[in-house]
Amino acid sequence: MITIAINDLLKKNALRRAIREKCLDCCCGQEHEVRMCPVKKCSLWPYRLNVRTYQNPEDNSIITATE
């Protein structure tokens, strides 16, 4: 049971790392540019900060969802 939970956690972390690395690659390694990424149509945009984020349509503010 514990082994399954650890494996799930490792897979989740690997996926987050891969997304982060892709975003850094797209932004020429600049972490600030990843945070300020204007490409909101990118399928990875909500996950670029290692948490799912949404854009509030009313005022274009960023909303962070907790898991």
N, C-alpha and C positions, 0 to 999 in steps of 0.2 A: 504494500500500500504506500509506504513512504517512498519507495523507489519510483513508483509511477508519478507521484507528485514532484519529485526532483527532476525527472525526465521532462515533464511538462514545463516546469520552470526554466530548464535549460533551453528548450526549444523556443519558448517565448522570448527569452533574453537574446538568443541568437538571431531571431527575427528582428527584434528591436535594433540590435547592433547593425544588421545588414541594411535596414532602412536608414539608420543614421549615417552609415558609411556612404550610401548612395546619395543622400542629401548633401553631405559634405563634398562628395565628388562633383555634384552638379554645381555647387557654390564655390568651387576652386579651393576647398579646404577652409573656408572662412565661416566659423561658427556663428558670428553675428549675422551673416547673410542667410544662414539656414533659418534663424529666428525671424528674419525680416522677409522671408521668401514671398514674392508676389505671385507665384504661379499656383493660384488656388485651385486650378483645374487639374493639377497633378494628383494622381491617385494616392501618392504618398504624403501629400501636404498635411492631412489631419494627424499623421503619425510622426512628423519630422522632429518633434520635441520629446520623443519617447513616451508621450501620452496622447490620447486622442483629443484633438481640439476641433472646434467648430467655429464658424464665423457667424455672428449674430446678424441676421439680415436687416434688423431695424437700424442699427447704428454702426455696423461693420466691426464691432469689437470682437475680440477673440474669447471664446468660452472654452474652458478646459473641463473635460469629463473625467471623473474619477472612476476607477475600476472597482 
